Amino acid sequence: MDLCEIEKLLSFKFNHENLLYTGSGTSALYLIFSYLKKQGKSKIAIPSLVCPQVSCAAFKAGCELVFIDVSLCNYTLDYESCVALYTKYSYDALVLVHLYGHFCDERIWKFCLENDIFIIEDCAQTYKIDFRAHASILSFGHTKFLENNSWGGVIFVYSKEILQDLYIMNEHLEFKDFKIFFEEYRQKYYALDSKDLHYFSKLKSLLLDYTLVFKAQNYGNLKTKLNNLEMICKNRREKMQIYQENLVHRDIIHPKLSHNCISWRYTFRYLGDREKLLERLRLLRIDCSSWYIPSHQIFQSKILKNAEILSHQLINLWLDEKISKKEIFKNVDIIMQNL
């Protein structure tokens, strides 16, 4: 099966005919940002709490960014902030990110469609796309729903004309050995000192230096993952429910999720000493993280209250195939004993 065949399988699986297989989710974002830049639609609104590669891809494409605050309820875009920022800046496009697998407020969709705002749906951390979007992005990177040993991404667009432009731009990208660059980046990232007065400046430079956009060479084991997507979602949902039902404590606030939401990582707010808890859990060999650093702190000097609150409270726990339900029950017991 070649790349054309994997595109046909993706088209069938997601019931969408206009798509392009790319080297990564970041590459897919870069292509659609570059397209918008060419169309004179270069003012892009992005939630502050998001993988920083989203902002990096937009900067690399030459776009202007404005950052929007997020909701404390499910950590995705805050509706009131979207409206207020549009009144002030009249952004051309909004990156609607389903962060941690949580679906965005329906009112934001309606607002964008009523105001002719180009919707880029970032589905990198979820399992489906929405046909109301002008463009939808999926990632097959590390720990994603359709994690692929060769990475990869896909962009779905509503217009064949846009797709043709994306194909042309994609042909000008090079092939790159992303694994070598990724390991270099990881080493330099973990070497940064967060207490350094110039931490954010150094982090910004590092992120932009290692924002890789490239053409896909192969699709790895994606076919197998696509054929197993329903089972992958079922298992993730069951694992998510274990955390929801058993992590019960006065210092834990669970996200408010829609009925069809399936988490990428199980992410909750912890009102106690988060860093102390994370340190203890890691010593006990529990995989956990505290993503993300708000992008507005990295790329702009401004204040977005909710994003900054969450950046000090969120804890992420794993749900992918590498962890079993039995291990999750065990980890939950350990977490509860250390609260």
N, C-alpha and C positions, 0 to 999 in steps of 0.2 A: 504493500500500500504506500503510495507517494503522498506528498503534501496535498495534492488536489483531492485525493481520496479521503484524507482526514477532514478536509473542509466539507466534503459531502456528508460525512458522518456527523460532524458538528451541526450542519444545517438540518439534518434529519432529527437529531437529538433535541435541538432547541427550537425547531420549527421556524427557522429564519433563513431566507435564501441569500441575503446580501452580507457576506462575511469575508474576512481575511485572516488567515493564520499568521501569527507573528512570532518573533524570537522570544518575546516576554510580554507580560502585562504592561510593563513600563514602556516597551517599544510601541505597543498598541496606543497607549495614551499619547506618546510623543507624536505619532502619526496624525491623530485626530486634532491635537493642539496645533500642529503645523498646518493642517488643512484650514482650520479656523483663522489662523494668522494670515494665510494667503487670501482669505475672504474678507479681511478687514475686521474680523471679530476676535480681537486679541485680549479683551478684558475678561479674565476667567475668575470666577468665584469658587473657592475651595473651602471645605470645612477645616478648621484648624487641627482638630484631632483626626489624624489620618496618617497612613504610611508616608514618610517624607518624599518618597520617590514620585508621588503624584505631583508635588510642587516642583521637584527637580525636572521632571519631564516637560512641564509647562515652561519653566525658565529656559530650558535647552531649546525649546521651539520658538523662543523670543516673545512669549506672552507676558502680559502684565497681570499680576495676581492680587486679589483681595481675599482676605480670610474671614470666614464666618464662624460665629460661636456655635456650640453644640448643646444638645439637650442633656440635662442631668438624668433624665428618665431612661433613655436607651443609648445615649452617647452619639447619636447621629445628628445631622443638621437641625438646628433650632429654627422653627418656622418664623417666629417674630424677627429673628436676626436676619433671615434671608430677605424678608420684606424691607426691613429698615436699611439694609446695605444696598438693596436695589434702588431705593428712593434716593440714596446718597450718591451711588456710583454708576447706576445703570449698566451693570455688567452684561456682557454678551452671552456668556455661557456659564452654566453651573455644573460642577462635578458632584453628582448626587451619589454619595458613597454609602453603601450598606455596611457600615463599620462593624467588625466582629461577626458579620452575618445578620445584623439587625436591620430590618427594613425601615426606610425613611418615612416621615410623616406624609400622609396622602395629600395634605393641604399644599405641600411644596410642589408636588406634581401639577396640581391645578393652577397654582400661581405662575409657574414657569410657562405652562401652555397658554395661559391667558395673556401673558406678556411677551410672547414670542422669544423666550429665552431658550437657547440651544441646550438640551439636556444631555450630558455625558454621564451615563449610569455606570458607576464603578462597582462591578459585581465580583471583584477579585476574591472577596471573602464570603461569597454566598454561592448558591447552587443553581440559580435561574436568572433569566433576564426579563425585562418588562418591555413590551412592544410600544409603549408610549414614548420611550427614549429615542432621541435622534441618533445616538450611538451608545452601545453597551459594550463594556470591556470585561473579559474573563481572564484570569491568570491561572497558569498551571504550575506555579512555582512552589517553593518549600512549604509544606504542611497545608496547602490549599485543598479544597474538596477534591479536585482532580489533579493532585500533585503528580508531576511527570518527571522522570529522571533526566529528561532533556529540557526541562522548563517549558517555555512556550506561552503563548497567549492568543487571544482571538478578539477581533473587533467586529461587532455586528452594526450595520448602519441601515437607516430606513430608505436610503436613496442609492440607486445604481450609479448615478453620476458621482456621488461622493466616493463610492467604492472604487470607481475607476481611478480617481485621483489618488486614493490611498495605495492602490496597487502600484502606481507609477512611483510614488515616493518610497514605498517599501523596496522596490527594485534597486534604489540607489543606496540602501543600507548595506553594510558589510556583514560578513559572518565573523563572529568572535567567540573565543573560548571563555565563556562567562564564568566557568567554575574557578579558573585561575584568578580572575579579577575579583570574584566574590570572596574568596579566601583572603586575598590581600586586604580587601575592604574590612572584613570582619576583624582581622588582626589590628588594623589601624583604629577602627571604631572602639574596640575594647581597651585600647591603649590611651584613649582620651581621658583627661581628668575633669570630671563634671564640676569640680570646685575651682578650676582655672577661670580667672576673670574673662578670658577670651574663649571660653568653651564653645559658646554658640557660633562664634565666628569661625572657629576651627572646624566645628561639626558641619557648618554650611559648606565650607570649602571641600571637605572630605566627601560629602554627599554628592556635590556637583561633579567632582572629579571622577567619581565612580558611578555616575548615572549612565548605564550602558544601553544603547539602542542598537539593535542588530536584527538581521534577517534570520529566519528559522532555517536550520539545516535538516532537521528530522523531527519526528513527533514522539520518539521514545516509546513508552508504554501507554500512551494516551488512549489508544483504542480500547485496551483492556479496562482502563478506568472509566471511560464513557459507558461501556457496556455494563459496568457495575454501579453506576451513579445512584440508582434507586436504593441499593443495599447500603452504599456509603452514607446516604442521607438518613436512612432508617437507623443505622448504628450511631451516627452522630446525634440524632434526636434523642435516642435512648440514653446516651452518655450525658447529654445536656440535662436531661430530667433527673439524673442521679445527683448532679450538683445542685440543681434547683431545689430538690426535695430534702436534701440531707445537710446542706450547708446553711444551718439556721442558727443565727447568733445576733445579738443586739447591735454588733458593730458591722454587720454585713447587710448591704442593700443590693438586692438583685435587680437587674434591668427589667423594665416593662416591655415584653415582647409580643408581637403579633402572633396569631395562632399558627401561621405557616412559616414562621421563622425557625431556622436551624443555625445554631451558633458555629462560627469558625473556631474561635477559642471561647471557653466559657469565661466571661469577663464580668466582674462584680466590683462594687465599691466597698472598700474596707476603711472604716472610720478610726481604727486604732493606729498604732505605729506600723505603717506598711513596710518600711525598709527593714525594720527589726524582724517582722514576720517573714518576709521574703528570705532574709538571711538564714533564719532557722529552718525554713522549708527546704532551701537548697542544700543545707548541711545534711538534711534527712533524705536527700536524693529525690526530691519532688521537683519536676519541671514546672517552672512558673516564670512569668515575666510581668513587666509593668508598662508595656507599650501604650500610648506613644507620647513622646515629647511634643507639645503643641507646635505646629509648623510656624505659627505667627511669632513664636519666640526665636525660632531658628532664622527665619527669613525676613522678619519685620520687627520693629520695636513698637509694640502696641499691647493693649491689655484686652483679653477676652476671658471674662470671669469664669464661665463654666468649664472651658477647656483647661484652664489652669487648676481649677479645683480637682477635676478628674485626673489630671496628670499626676497628682499626689495621692490618689485614692485607688485607682484601678489595679486589679490583679487579674492576670490571664492564666487560665489552666487549659491543658491540652485535651483535644477531642479526636485526634486523627487515628489512623489505623494502628499506629505504633503503641497505643495504650489500650488495654482491655478494660471492660466494665469492672472486672474483679479488682484490677489495680486502682481504678478510680474510687471504688468503695473504700479500699485500704487507704488511699491518699486523703479522702474526705475525713476518715477517722483521725489520721495524723494531724490534719489541719485543725480540726475541732479541738484536739488535745493541746494545741499550741496557741490558741486564741487567748 
